[in-house]
């Protein structure tokens, strides 16, 4: 129940295309859903995050879509660029869970080709 | 960048030897984490700390121990390294369990 399942494992997108990464969860107590971006040789860094009181959050070319009834959330990268090539991790956490930390998905390696 | 350093950045060791990795922060964040990252497995939490001398196990804690005697330092020890512990290890910090985690640069450990 603490898992977050992420797909696909890898993704190749043409420059200018839309990249879509999906995550699904079982625990309905999850209430915070961040996405992290990791470039080769670096640690992950927070990209964008959403709480379940909204269905969508947009920051520049990056959008999180959230479907509470389906227990799914996804990251959309519009007009994908070669500089977006990185590994993306979705994560989830529970509001009133004491010290319990984030649960991460297994990651998606995105390659944007020209 | 958040003030997080990891040492060493690279280490090669032999099976059966003890290894200690250090994470040092200058942000005074309460929470500190150790993850390992392996192809196909993503980020897996080893141990985390929610205060000085307060630690808890993560998903893959077997074979690892941690200590936190000061707010700024979180040590990860492999008592007797095995080849299965070859990995990239990341330290992270956060103000709270659901706050943004800031990651260090990573330590690449090879156990021969």
Backbone of each chain as ProteinMPNN parsed JSONL, in Angstrom:
{"seq_chain_A": "XXXXXXXXXXXXXXXXXXXXXXXXXXXXXXXXXXXXXXXXXXXXXXXXXXXXXXXXXXXXXXXXXXXXXXXXXXXXXXXXXXXXXXXXXXXXXXXXXXXXXXXXXXXXXXXXXX", "coords_chain_A": {"N_chain_A": [[0.822, -1.216, 0.0], [2.127, 1.117, 0.384], [3.389, 1.688, -1.931], [4.384, 3.385, -4.932], [3.646, 3.252, -8.212], [5.375, 3.587, -11.171], [5.401, 4.525, -14.584], [6.328, 4.973, -18.075], [9.299, 2.862, -17.867], [11.359, 3.813, -19.395], [11.632, 6.399, -21.886], [11.408, 7.755, -25.074], [11.375, 10.701, -26.828], [10.564, 12.885, -29.469], [12.095, 16.019, -30.187], [10.204, 18.851, -29.322], [7.899, 17.448, -28.961], [5.389, 15.893, -26.799], [6.006, 14.763, -23.603], [4.998, 12.164, -21.504], [4.55, 10.935, -18.324], [3.534, 8.49, -16.073], [2.031, 7.817, -12.879], [0.831, 5.635, -10.329], [-1.081, 4.866, -7.417], [-1.994, 3.153, -4.371], [-2.687, 3.736, -1.748], [-5.037, 5.638, -0.298], [-4.646, 7.606, 1.515], [-2.494, 9.122, 0.806], [-1.434, 12.418, 0.171], [0.136, 14.318, -0.959], [2.039, 15.038, -3.728], [4.9, 15.03, -5.237], [7.19, 15.704, -7.958], [10.393, 14.732, -8.986], [13.427, 15.658, -10.603], [16.241, 14.362, -12.2], [19.443, 14.863, -13.33], [22.105, 13.335, -15.22], [24.71, 12.144, -13.144], [24.103, 13.813, -11.056], [22.311, 14.721, -8.018], [18.79, 14.093, -7.37], [16.285, 16.674, -7.87], [13.666, 18.792, -6.724], [10.958, 19.252, -8.908], [8.24, 19.904, -9.49], [5.125, 20.029, -7.696], [2.041, 18.681, -6.357], [-1.086, 18.941, -4.607], [-3.987, 17.057, -3.565], [-6.24, 18.667, -3.715], [-6.518, 20.036, -6.01], [-6.851, 19.523, -9.561], [-4.99, 19.888, -11.466], [-1.742, 21.217, -12.06], [0.348, 23.699, -13.24], [3.542, 24.604, -14.362], [5.307, 26.533, -16.242], [6.511, 24.688, -18.915], [5.868, 22.323, -17.76], [3.458, 20.162, -16.424], [1.381, 18.868, -13.918], [-1.05, 16.399, -13.804], [-3.828, 15.31, -11.988], [-5.718, 12.621, -10.876], [-7.954, 11.859, -8.712], [-9.956, 9.917, -8.217], [-9.163, 7.782, -9.78], [-6.782, 7.278, -8.648], [-4.341, 8.175, -9.691], [-1.6, 10.001, -11.062], [0.064, 12.266, -13.24], [2.878, 13.42, -15.149], [3.32, 15.905, -17.49], [5.282, 17.003, -20.103], [5.484, 19.631, -22.061], [6.321, 20.606, -25.434], [8.874, 19.29, -25.546], [12.364, 19.346, -24.87], [15.842, 18.777, -25.746], [17.355, 19.357, -23.47], [15.688, 18.55, -21.451], [16.148, 15.953, -21.079], [16.533, 13.475, -18.81], [16.236, 11.723, -15.661], [13.145, 11.049, -14.222], [11.317, 11.157, -11.236], [8.399, 10.198, -9.586], [6.624, 10.83, -6.525], [5.154, 10.308, -3.271], [3.343, 11.249, -0.315], [1.996, 11.147, 3.046], [-0.195, 13.224, 4.853], [-0.71, 13.357, 7.751], [1.236, 11.56, 9.097], [3.193, 11.248, 10.987], [6.607, 10.761, 11.222], [7.021, 9.57, 8.796], [8.633, 9.276, 5.712], [8.82, 10.501, 2.248], [7.556, 8.422, -0.409], [9.029, 6.99, -3.148], [8.613, 6.57, -6.712], [9.952, 4.25, -9.184], [11.267, 5.562, -11.176], [11.694, 7.221, -14.373], [13.448, 7.181, -17.307], [14.018, 9.726, -19.419], [14.575, 10.524, -22.749], [15.143, 13.041, -24.987], [15.137, 13.548, -28.323], [16.665, 15.159, -31.103]], "CA_chain_A": [[0.0, 0.0, 0.0], [2.989, 2.27, 0.41], [4.098, 1.802, -3.191], [3.962, 4.236, -6.029], [4.074, 2.549, -9.421], [5.674, 4.583, -12.197], [5.602, 4.005, -15.942], [7.167, 3.819, -18.418], [10.638, 2.867, -17.285], [12.136, 4.707, -20.243], [10.787, 7.094, -22.842], [12.125, 8.538, -26.077], [10.441, 11.658, -27.414], [11.149, 13.833, -30.416], [12.106, 17.43, -29.796], [8.953, 19.521, -29.612], [6.782, 16.573, -28.63], [4.894, 15.873, -25.417], [6.436, 13.622, -22.793], [3.998, 11.852, -20.477], [4.987, 9.91, -17.361], [2.389, 8.187, -15.227], [2.212, 7.152, -11.584], [-0.386, 5.146, -9.705], [-0.887, 4.515, -6.013], [-3.119, 2.455, -3.755], [-3.028, 4.294, -0.443], [-5.831, 6.853, -0.474], [-4.214, 8.617, 2.48], [-1.478, 9.981, 0.194], [-2.038, 13.719, -0.104], [1.145, 15.243, -1.482], [2.609, 14.304, -4.855], [5.939, 15.797, -5.923], [8.01, 15.105, -9.012], [11.792, 15.107, -8.924], [14.167, 15.556, -11.862], [17.646, 14.054, -11.935], [20.356, 14.838, -14.475], [23.196, 12.36, -15.012], [25.795, 12.556, -12.265], [23.61, 14.759, -10.05], [21.217, 14.251, -7.189], [17.471, 14.575, -7.796], [15.849, 17.981, -7.389], [12.222, 18.976, -6.872], [10.555, 19.904, -10.156], [6.888, 20.433, -9.343], [4.375, 19.189, -6.759], [0.603, 18.945, -6.344], [-1.896, 18.368, -3.543], [-5.191, 16.52, -4.207], [-7.379, 19.576, -3.771], [-6.599, 20.549, -7.379], [-6.695, 18.451, -10.541], [-3.895, 20.177, -12.371], [-0.842, 22.305, -11.704], [1.217, 23.967, -14.376], [4.67, 25.512, -14.176], [6.005, 26.599, -17.523], [6.178, 23.579, -19.817], [5.619, 21.144, -16.938], [2.119, 20.109, -15.856], [0.945, 17.646, -13.232], [-2.484, 16.117, -13.823], [-4.137, 14.442, -10.86], [-7.041, 11.994, -10.938], [-8.11, 11.28, -7.378], [-10.792, 8.716, -8.239], [-8.377, 6.7, -10.38], [-5.541, 7.177, -7.878], [-3.247, 8.304, -10.647], [-1.152, 11.348, -11.392], [1.0, 12.195, -14.348], [3.685, 14.585, -15.503], [3.351, 16.195, -18.913], [6.276, 17.992, -20.5], [5.117, 20.149, -23.377], [7.44, 21.113, -26.243], [10.05, 18.678, -24.934], [13.658, 19.791, -25.378], [16.959, 17.894, -25.366], [17.75, 19.675, -22.093], [14.788, 17.873, -20.515], [16.605, 14.567, -20.947], [16.847, 13.264, -17.394], [15.388, 10.722, -15.015], [12.072, 11.691, -13.46], [10.744, 10.333, -10.181], [7.229, 10.661, -8.863], [6.677, 10.479, -5.116], [3.91, 10.574, -2.552], [3.447, 11.189, 1.144], [0.74, 11.255, 3.79], [-0.164, 14.433, 5.664], [-0.582, 13.137, 9.193], [1.834, 10.231, 9.245], [4.364, 11.326, 11.847], [7.897, 10.996, 10.582], [7.143, 8.761, 7.586], [9.103, 10.106, 4.598], [8.288, 10.305, 0.909], [7.696, 7.146, -1.111], [9.385, 7.306, -4.525], [8.499, 5.608, -7.793], [11.241, 3.712, -9.612], [11.919, 6.48, -12.097], [11.553, 7.13, -15.829], [14.545, 7.84, -18.013], [13.517, 10.423, -20.609], [15.54, 10.996, -23.746], [14.531, 13.876, -26.009], [16.062, 13.539, -29.447], [16.423, 16.218, -32.088]], "C_chain_A": [[0.85, 1.257, 0.0], [3.681, 2.501, -0.921], [3.495, 2.855, -4.096], [4.525, 3.588, -7.292], [4.193, 3.536, -10.571], [5.902, 3.905, -13.54], [5.634, 5.147, -16.947], [8.527, 3.899, -17.734], [11.569, 3.775, -18.081], [11.237, 5.243, -21.345], [11.682, 7.883, -23.79], [11.103, 9.403, -26.798], [11.201, 12.553, -28.38], [11.101, 15.246, -29.853], [10.815, 18.103, -30.243], [7.717, 18.706, -29.269], [6.387, 16.678, -27.164], [5.38, 14.6, -24.732], [5.402, 13.409, -21.69], [4.501, 10.698, -19.623], [3.851, 9.73, -16.353], [2.785, 7.521, -13.912], [0.861, 6.769, -11.01], [-0.084, 4.731, -8.27], [-2.14, 3.836, -5.491], [-3.605, 3.142, -2.482], [-3.761, 5.628, -0.596], [-5.484, 7.936, 0.536], [-3.104, 9.513, 1.924], [-2.123, 11.322, -0.161], [-1.032, 14.756, -0.586], [1.944, 14.472, -2.521], [3.625, 15.179, -5.583], [6.582, 14.991, -7.045], [9.427, 15.649, -8.86], [12.443, 14.823, -10.273], [15.628, 15.315, -11.528], [18.429, 14.007, -13.234], [21.508, 13.883, -14.174], [24.296, 12.935, -14.128], [25.391, 13.516, -11.164], [22.59, 14.083, -9.154], [19.886, 14.767, -7.721], [17.166, 15.947, -7.202], [14.359, 18.125, -7.646], [11.908, 19.77, -8.125], [9.22, 20.622, -9.979], [6.132, 19.499, -8.409], [2.911, 19.596, -6.762], [-0.019, 18.321, -5.102], [-3.25, 18.004, -4.137], [-6.395, 17.452, -4.218], [-7.509, 20.257, -5.126], [-6.347, 19.399, -8.346], [-5.521, 18.682, -11.477], [-3.052, 21.321, -11.819], [0.163, 22.464, -12.824], [2.315, 24.933, -13.969], [5.494, 25.485, -15.454], [5.565, 25.453, -18.435], [5.796, 22.302, -19.068], [4.236, 21.227, -16.288], [1.933, 18.786, -15.134], [-0.569, 17.566, -13.38], [-2.775, 15.081, -12.75], [-5.565, 13.921, -10.976], [-7.258, 11.227, -9.64], [-8.905, 9.974, -7.414], [-10.031, 7.519, -8.809], [-7.09, 6.438, -9.619], [-4.335, 7.191, -8.808], [-2.854, 9.775, -10.771], [-0.058, 11.231, -12.44], [1.715, 13.517, -14.547], [3.674, 14.715, -17.015], [4.412, 17.263, -19.151], [5.941, 18.399, -21.922], [6.369, 20.653, -24.096], [8.767, 20.587, -25.674], [11.331, 19.086, -25.659], [14.753, 18.817, -24.972], [17.441, 18.136, -23.938], [16.843, 19.083, -21.04], [15.198, 16.424, -20.296], [17.164, 14.357, -19.542], [16.024, 12.081, -16.911], [14.39, 11.444, -14.122], [11.49, 10.692, -12.461], [9.456, 10.975, -9.666], [7.364, 10.194, -7.413], [5.338, 10.813, -4.47], [4.175, 10.525, -1.052], [2.078, 11.439, 1.757], [0.834, 12.417, 4.759], [0.104, 14.139, 7.128], [-0.012, 11.754, 9.495], [3.091, 10.288, 10.108], [5.605, 11.603, 11.052], [8.051, 10.281, 9.254], [7.529, 9.617, 6.39], [8.385, 9.802, 3.289], [8.493, 8.873, 0.428], [7.943, 7.492, -2.573], [8.997, 6.188, -5.479], [9.891, 5.21, -8.264], [11.93, 4.562, -10.681], [11.641, 6.177, -13.567], [12.704, 7.881, -16.46], [14.01, 8.411, -19.319], [14.681, 10.861, -21.493], [14.773, 11.792, -24.799], [15.539, 14.024, -27.139], [15.666, 14.585, -30.485], [15.94, 15.656, -33.416]], "O_chain_A": [[0.369, 2.337, -0.34], [4.487, 3.424, -1.037], [2.306, 3.171, -4.045], [5.735, 3.402, -7.418], [3.237, 4.235, -10.905], [6.52, 2.843, -13.617], [5.03, 6.192, -16.704], [8.852, 4.901, -17.096], [12.454, 4.422, -17.521], [10.223, 4.638, -21.695], [12.595, 8.589, -23.36], [10.099, 8.908, -27.311], [12.346, 12.928, -28.128], [10.172, 15.611, -29.133], [10.383, 17.95, -31.385], [6.603, 19.23, -29.286], [6.968, 17.445, -26.397], [5.18, 13.495, -25.237], [4.984, 14.358, -21.026], [4.833, 9.627, -20.131], [3.287, 10.702, -15.852], [3.752, 6.761, -13.849], [-0.128, 7.483, -11.18], [1.024, 4.3, -7.952], [-3.211, 3.93, -6.091], [-4.798, 3.128, -2.178], [-3.158, 6.629, -0.982], [-5.971, 9.061, 0.43], [-2.804, 10.554, 2.509], [-3.219, 11.363, -0.721], [-1.334, 15.949, -0.611], [2.463, 13.392, -2.241], [3.256, 15.977, -6.445], [6.52, 13.761, -7.067], [9.638, 16.842, -8.64], [12.071, 13.889, -10.983], [16.191, 15.992, -10.667], [18.126, 13.217, -14.127], [21.844, 13.651, -13.012], [24.755, 14.059, -14.333], [26.244, 13.988, -10.412], [22.069, 13.016, -9.477], [19.851, 15.765, -8.441], [17.717, 16.33, -6.17], [13.845, 17.646, -8.657], [12.502, 20.817, -8.381], [9.097, 21.808, -10.284], [6.45, 18.313, -8.328], [2.576, 20.722, -7.127], [0.457, 17.301, -4.603], [-3.638, 18.599, -5.142], [-7.466, 17.064, -4.684], [-8.482, 20.969, -5.377], [-5.702, 18.413, -7.988], [-5.107, 17.775, -12.199], [-3.563, 22.257, -11.203], [0.754, 21.492, -13.295], [2.06, 25.947, -13.319], [6.261, 24.557, -15.712], [4.373, 25.281, -18.689], [5.437, 21.304, -19.694], [3.888, 22.238, -15.677], [2.274, 17.723, -15.653], [-1.283, 18.534, -13.117], [-2.054, 14.092, -12.62], [-6.505, 14.696, -11.153], [-6.804, 10.093, -9.489], [-8.559, 9.025, -6.711], [-10.23, 6.384, -8.375], [-6.38, 5.476, -9.913], [-3.444, 6.346, -8.724], [-3.682, 10.67, -10.604], [0.651, 10.228, -12.514], [1.226, 14.58, -14.167], [3.976, 13.763, -17.735], [4.432, 18.296, -18.482], [6.092, 17.62, -22.863], [7.342, 21.068, -23.466], [9.667, 21.366, -25.361], [11.376, 19.16, -26.887], [14.62, 18.11, -23.973], [17.891, 17.203, -23.272], [17.179, 19.102, -19.856], [14.653, 15.746, -19.425], [18.144, 14.989, -19.147], [15.223, 11.515, -17.654], [14.755, 12.34, -13.361], [11.209, 9.541, -12.797], [9.436, 12.164, -9.349], [8.126, 9.274, -7.116], [4.505, 11.508, -5.05], [5.097, 9.857, -0.584], [1.14, 11.877, 1.09], [1.857, 12.577, 5.425], [1.078, 14.647, 7.683], [-0.685, 10.897, 10.068], [3.971, 9.44, 9.96], [5.662, 12.569, 10.29], [9.11, 10.371, 8.633], [6.835, 10.583, 6.075], [7.479, 8.97, 3.228], [9.457, 8.204, 0.799], [7.15, 8.212, -3.178], [9.04, 5.011, -5.122], [10.891, 5.762, -7.804], [13.074, 4.286, -11.043], [11.389, 5.034, -13.947], [12.916, 9.063, -16.19], [13.601, 7.67, -20.213], [15.637, 11.484, -21.031], [13.855, 11.267, -25.429], [16.638, 14.547, -26.952], [14.484, 14.852, -30.706], [15.69, 16.414, -34.353]]}, "seq_chain_B": "XXXXXXXXXXXXXXXXXXXXXXXXXXXXXXXXXXXXXXXXXXXXXXXXXXXXXXXXXXXXXXXXXXXXXXXXXXXXXXXXXXXXXXXXXXXXXXXXXXXXXXXXXXXXXXXX", "coords_chain_B": {"N_chain_B": [[22.364, 26.199, -4.363], [21.392, 23.809, -1.909], [23.188, 23.457, 1.158], [24.789, 20.775, 1.155], [27.064, 18.233, 1.593], [28.826, 15.331, 0.579], [30.949, 12.724, 1.591], [33.286, 10.044, 1.154], [33.417, 11.042, -2.353], [33.844, 9.13, -4.219], [34.508, 5.683, -3.9], [36.385, 2.731, -3.678], [36.331, -0.484, -2.523], [37.026, -3.52, -0.71], [35.326, -6.675, -0.455], [33.927, -7.411, 2.696], [35.18, -5.466, 4.185], [34.867, -2.658, 6.439], [32.9, 0.269, 5.834], [32.399, 3.734, 5.883], [30.224, 6.302, 5.129], [29.842, 9.788, 4.805], [27.555, 12.393, 5.461], [27.094, 15.808, 5.33], [25.528, 18.758, 6.419], [24.681, 22.22, 6.08], [22.383, 23.52, 6.569], [20.791, 23.271, 8.744], [18.622, 21.554, 8.819], [16.085, 19.381, 10.037], [15.506, 16.761, 9.224], [17.198, 13.996, 7.811], [18.396, 11.829, 5.247], [19.332, 8.652, 3.899], [19.79, 7.242, 0.756], [19.956, 4.628, -1.676], [20.825, 4.203, -5.101], [20.085, 2.306, -7.822], [20.228, 0.84, -11.084], [17.059, 0.279, -12.516], [15.836, 0.078, -10.08], [15.409, 2.52, -8.981], [15.219, 5.095, -6.5], [15.988, 4.02, -3.335], [15.129, 3.97, 0.004], [17.316, 3.858, 2.721], [17.996, 4.407, 5.494], [16.677, 6.847, 7.754], [16.73, 10.012, 9.509], [15.188, 11.849, 12.08], [15.996, 13.679, 13.827], [18.601, 14.583, 16.194], [20.155, 11.696, 17.198], [17.861, 10.307, 16.69], [16.655, 7.903, 14.725], [15.463, 5.887, 11.97], [14.471, 2.872, 10.253], [14.594, 2.297, 6.705], [13.428, 1.148, 3.528], [15.41, -0.658, 2.653], [17.29, -1.562, 4.737], [18.889, -3.596, 5.778], [22.15, -4.678, 6.585], [23.181, -2.212, 6.822], [24.012, 0.546, 8.966], [23.325, 3.523, 10.875], [24.258, 6.744, 12.167], [23.657, 9.649, 14.094], [24.946, 12.136, 15.632], [25.163, 14.805, 15.73], [23.341, 17.671, 14.579], [24.161, 18.413, 12.004], [25.509, 16.259, 10.81], [25.292, 13.055, 9.305], [25.875, 9.769, 9.391], [26.552, 6.917, 7.423], [27.052, 3.521, 7.742], [28.578, 0.639, 6.489], [28.955, -2.322, 7.803], [30.286, -4.641, 7.057], [31.209, -4.775, 4.033], [29.53, -5.848, 1.058], [29.372, -7.205, -2.292], [26.872, -6.715, -3.323], [26.24, -4.3, -2.323], [27.392, -2.442, -3.868], [26.858, 0.601, -5.364], [25.241, 3.78, -6.027], [25.169, 6.211, -3.623], [22.981, 8.42, -2.074], [22.593, 11.254, -0.059], [20.059, 13.081, 1.589], [18.259, 16.014, 2.675], [15.711, 17.573, 4.675], [13.29, 19.954, 5.868], [11.024, 18.996, 7.075], [9.046, 15.902, 7.164], [7.428, 15.98, 4.929], [8.27, 18.061, 3.483], [10.167, 19.662, 0.846], [12.791, 17.664, -0.383], [16.252, 17.985, -0.359], [18.947, 17.01, -2.232], [22.2, 15.551, -1.914], [25.393, 15.406, -3.721], [26.018, 12.76, -4.185], [27.61, 9.535, -3.654], [29.718, 7.317, -5.152], [30.037, 4.004, -4.713], [32.051, 1.181, -4.909], [32.221, -2.21, -4.441], [34.474, -4.692, -4.391]], "CA_chain_B": [[22.239, 24.809, -3.946], [21.401, 23.552, -0.478], [24.519, 23.121, 1.624], [24.948, 19.363, 1.489], [28.24, 17.597, 1.03], [28.989, 13.915, 0.872], [32.326, 12.275, 1.467], [33.968, 10.472, -0.06], [32.568, 11.057, -3.545], [34.07, 7.839, -4.87], [35.285, 4.763, -3.065], [36.487, 1.331, -4.079], [36.739, -1.247, -1.357], [36.942, -4.964, -0.899], [34.308, -7.391, 0.319], [34.253, -7.702, 4.083], [35.752, -4.318, 4.887], [33.879, -1.673, 6.882], [32.895, 1.508, 5.068], [31.538, 4.79, 6.43], [29.951, 7.449, 4.268], [29.435, 10.934, 5.627], [26.732, 13.457, 4.898], [27.213, 17.004, 6.146], [24.663, 19.834, 5.952], [24.828, 23.515, 6.735], [21.055, 24.143, 6.496], [20.108, 23.062, 10.021], [17.37, 20.815, 8.606], [15.886, 18.353, 11.047], [15.447, 15.425, 8.652], [18.266, 13.577, 6.911], [18.056, 10.532, 4.647], [20.279, 7.954, 3.029], [19.207, 6.435, -0.305], [20.828, 4.046, -2.684], [20.214, 4.24, -6.423], [20.557, 1.251, -8.698], [19.421, 0.741, -12.313], [15.858, -0.537, -12.413], [15.269, 0.117, -8.726], [15.143, 3.884, -8.57], [15.754, 5.51, -5.203], [15.482, 3.2, -2.236], [15.492, 4.552, 1.289], [18.061, 2.936, 3.58], [17.681, 4.869, 6.838], [16.492, 8.277, 7.857], [16.823, 10.561, 10.852], [14.284, 12.978, 12.306], [16.586, 14.499, 14.885], [19.833, 14.022, 16.751], [20.017, 10.375, 17.821], [16.573, 9.72, 16.311], [16.755, 7.335, 13.385], [14.523, 4.806, 11.689], [14.833, 2.089, 9.081], [13.867, 2.455, 5.468], [13.044, -0.036, 2.758], [16.526, -1.593, 2.438], [18.209, -1.245, 5.826], [19.744, -4.724, 6.162], [23.555, -4.524, 6.233], [23.549, -0.815, 7.01], [23.667, 1.221, 10.205], [23.505, 4.961, 10.787], [24.378, 7.479, 13.425], [23.532, 11.104, 13.995], [25.293, 12.699, 16.93], [25.024, 16.252, 15.586], [22.348, 18.023, 13.574], [24.726, 18.572, 10.671], [26.176, 15.082, 10.265], [24.556, 11.789, 9.283], [26.837, 8.787, 8.908], [26.056, 5.606, 6.99], [28.121, 2.534, 7.877], [28.451, -0.735, 6.039], [29.845, -2.984, 8.752], [31.082, -5.605, 6.292], [30.686, -4.504, 2.696], [29.332, -6.954, 0.111], [29.291, -6.738, -3.677], [25.506, -6.246, -3.569], [26.144, -2.929, -1.846], [27.897, -1.548, -4.904], [25.727, 1.455, -5.702], [25.413, 5.207, -5.797], [24.474, 6.553, -2.387], [22.616, 9.82, -1.966], [22.079, 11.817, 1.165], [19.099, 14.157, 1.371], [17.82, 16.702, 3.883], [14.465, 18.325, 4.554], [12.844, 20.57, 7.122], [10.024, 18.109, 7.642], [8.907, 14.687, 6.356], [6.719, 16.225, 3.671], [8.881, 19.211, 2.816], [11.084, 19.355, -0.256], [14.061, 17.051, -0.04], [17.409, 18.463, -1.088], [19.869, 15.894, -2.338], [23.616, 15.782, -2.089], [25.933, 15.044, -5.035], [26.139, 11.31, -4.324], [28.867, 8.81, -3.478], [29.75, 6.071, -5.912], [30.758, 2.979, -3.957], [32.262, -0.092, -5.593], [32.719, -3.257, -3.552], [35.049, -5.747, -5.243]], "C_chain_B": [[22.239, 24.709, -2.421], [22.786, 23.092, -0.073], [24.61, 21.684, 2.092], [26.202, 18.841, 0.824], [28.271, 16.144, 1.452], [30.459, 13.556, 0.698], [32.449, 10.813, 1.868], [33.001, 10.527, -1.236], [32.701, 9.746, -4.324], [34.866, 6.961, -3.911], [35.226, 3.369, -3.663], [37.017, 0.574, -2.875], [36.57, -2.733, -1.641], [35.865, -5.57, -0.008], [34.803, -7.675, 1.724], [34.833, -6.534, 4.855], [34.646, -3.373, 5.345], [34.028, -0.386, 6.069], [31.96, 2.491, 5.759], [31.451, 5.93, 5.441], [29.416, 8.581, 5.141], [28.592, 11.906, 4.824], [26.786, 14.635, 5.859], [26.333, 18.102, 5.56], [24.926, 21.102, 6.745], [23.491, 24.25, 6.806], [20.272, 24.018, 7.795], [18.742, 22.386, 9.845], [17.298, 19.642, 9.574], [16.014, 16.94, 10.472], [16.638, 15.196, 7.72], [17.996, 12.139, 6.478], [19.272, 9.96, 3.922], [19.49, 7.087, 2.062], [20.329, 5.73, -1.063], [20.076, 4.038, -4.014], [20.881, 3.211, -7.31], [19.661, 1.182, -9.927], [18.226, -0.19, -12.116], [15.179, -0.505, -11.066], [14.965, 1.53, -8.252], [15.864, 4.231, -7.283], [15.147, 4.648, -4.11], [16.025, 3.751, -0.92], [16.152, 3.502, 2.178], [17.713, 3.208, 5.046], [17.373, 6.354, 6.768], [16.557, 8.705, 9.319], [15.886, 11.754, 10.961], [14.743, 13.829, 13.478], [17.857, 13.835, 15.373], [19.497, 12.762, 17.54], [18.663, 9.721, 17.561], [16.651, 9.217, 14.883], [15.725, 6.223, 13.214], [14.939, 4.122, 10.406], [13.977, 2.46, 7.887], [13.611, 1.108, 4.824], [14.147, -1.092, 2.689], [17.611, -1.39, 3.487], [19.164, -2.384, 6.204], [21.173, -4.512, 5.678], [24.077, -3.116, 6.411], [23.192, -0.341, 8.428], [23.951, 2.706, 10.035], [23.713, 5.546, 12.167], [24.257, 8.962, 13.139], [23.735, 11.684, 15.396], [25.21, 14.212, 16.927], [23.995, 16.533, 14.49], [22.926, 17.97, 12.167], [25.304, 17.316, 10.048], [25.325, 13.827, 10.396], [25.471, 10.769, 8.626], [26.135, 7.48, 8.545], [27.223, 4.629, 7.03], [27.7, 1.183, 7.317], [29.451, -1.518, 6.876], [30.802, -3.951, 8.056], [30.564, -5.573, 4.861], [30.581, -5.784, 1.853], [29.171, -6.375, -1.292], [27.895, -6.206, -4.007], [25.289, -4.811, -3.08], [26.87, -1.943, -2.761], [26.731, -0.724, -5.43], [26.162, 2.918, -5.664], [24.545, 5.573, -4.598], [24.229, 8.063, -2.342], [22.145, 10.129, -0.55], [21.088, 12.915, 0.793], [18.727, 14.759, 2.717], [16.468, 17.355, 3.626], [14.1, 18.903, 5.907], [11.842, 19.684, 7.848], [9.838, 16.918, 6.746], [8.204, 14.917, 5.035], [7.194, 17.498, 2.995], [9.803, 18.741, 1.695], [12.359, 18.73, 0.286], [15.138, 17.62, -0.945], [18.466, 17.369, -1.049], [21.311, 16.36, -2.47], [24.088, 15.274, -3.447], [26.121, 13.544, -5.241], [27.546, 10.802, -4.072], [28.771, 7.515, -4.271], [30.631, 5.086, -5.181], [30.835, 1.7, -4.774], [32.877, -1.07, -4.599], [33.178, -4.435, -4.415], [35.063, -7.095, -4.535]], "O_chain_B": [[22.975, 25.417, -1.734], [23.481, 22.427, -0.841], [24.519, 21.406, 3.288], [26.378, 18.995, -0.385], [27.806, 15.777, 2.531], [31.124, 14.027, -0.225], [31.796, 10.376, 2.815], [31.859, 10.088, -1.104], [31.768, 9.32, -5.004], [35.765, 7.426, -3.211], [34.174, 2.893, -4.091], [38.029, 0.951, -2.284], [36.041, -3.134, -2.677], [35.542, -5.038, 1.054], [35.934, -8.117, 1.927], [34.964, -6.613, 6.077], [33.597, -3.295, 4.705], [35.13, -0.006, 5.672], [30.859, 2.125, 6.173], [32.463, 6.455, 4.976], [28.649, 8.362, 6.079], [28.879, 12.198, 3.663], [26.551, 14.48, 7.057], [26.373, 18.358, 4.356], [25.332, 21.067, 7.906], [23.453, 25.452, 7.068], [19.198, 24.604, 7.927], [17.821, 22.62, 10.628], [18.303, 19.002, 9.886], [16.548, 16.039, 11.119], [17.03, 16.075, 6.952], [17.445, 11.339, 7.234], [20.117, 10.693, 3.407], [18.635, 6.301, 2.469], [21.477, 6.175, -1.083], [18.855, 3.887, -4.051], [22.093, 3.243, -7.521], [18.461, 1.438, -9.829], [18.368, -1.304, -11.612], [14.065, -1.006, -10.918], [14.322, 1.708, -7.217], [16.958, 3.741, -7.005], [13.925, 4.563, -3.983], [17.228, 3.964, -0.765], [15.624, 2.406, 2.366], [17.198, 2.335, 5.743], [17.771, 7.033, 5.822], [16.454, 7.888, 10.234], [15.8, 12.571, 10.045], [13.969, 14.6, 14.045], [18.16, 12.694, 15.025], [18.654, 12.779, 18.437], [18.354, 8.687, 18.153], [16.706, 10.007, 13.94], [15.191, 5.694, 14.188], [15.654, 4.69, 9.579], [12.823, 2.87, 8.015], [13.583, 0.072, 5.488], [13.858, -2.289, 2.667], [18.748, -1.073, 3.138], [20.158, -2.143, 6.889], [21.396, -4.204, 4.507], [25.257, -2.845, 6.185], [22.197, -0.777, 9.007], [24.722, 3.104, 9.162], [23.393, 4.934, 13.186], [24.69, 9.459, 12.099], [22.821, 11.712, 16.22], [25.188, 14.839, 17.986], [23.808, 15.722, 13.583], [22.252, 17.529, 11.237], [25.57, 17.308, 8.846], [24.724, 13.564, 11.438], [25.803, 10.889, 7.446], [25.251, 7.008, 9.259], [28.265, 4.877, 6.422], [26.629, 0.66, 7.623], [30.66, -1.393, 6.681], [31.972, -4.06, 8.422], [29.599, -6.259, 4.522], [31.429, -6.673, 1.932], [28.869, -5.193, -1.452], [27.75, -5.343, -4.873], [24.273, -4.19, -3.389], [26.95, -0.752, -2.461], [25.732, -1.278, -5.889], [27.298, 3.239, -5.316], [23.349, 5.284, -4.565], [25.14, 8.866, -2.542], [21.4, 9.364, 0.062], [21.268, 13.601, -0.213], [18.857, 14.118, 3.76], [16.127, 17.654, 2.482], [14.535, 18.416, 6.951], [11.817, 19.63, 9.077], [10.407, 16.89, 5.655], [8.367, 14.125, 4.106], [6.578, 17.96, 2.035], [10.165, 17.567, 1.618], [12.932, 19.195, 1.271], [14.951, 17.723, -2.158], [18.831, 16.869, 0.015], [21.602, 17.406, -3.051], [23.289, 14.771, -4.236], [26.359, 13.105, -6.366], [28.532, 11.518, -4.245], [27.851, 6.721, -4.078], [31.835, 5.304, -5.042], [29.825, 1.198, -5.268], [33.915, -0.796, -3.997], [32.372, -5.085, -5.08], [35.512, -8.088, -5.107]]}, "name": "protein", "num_of_chains": 2, "seq": "XXXXXXXXXXXXXXXXXXXXXXXXXXXXXXXXXXXXXXXXXXXXXXXXXXXXXXXXXXXXXXXXXXXXXXXXXXXXXXXXXXXXXXXXXXXXXXXXXXXXXXXXXXXXXXXXXXXXXXXXXXXXXXXXXXXXXXXXXXXXXXXXXXXXXXXXXXXXXXXXXXXXXXXXXXXXXXXXXXXXXXXXXXXXXXXXXXXXXXXXXXXXXXXXXXXXXXXXXXXXXXXXXX"}
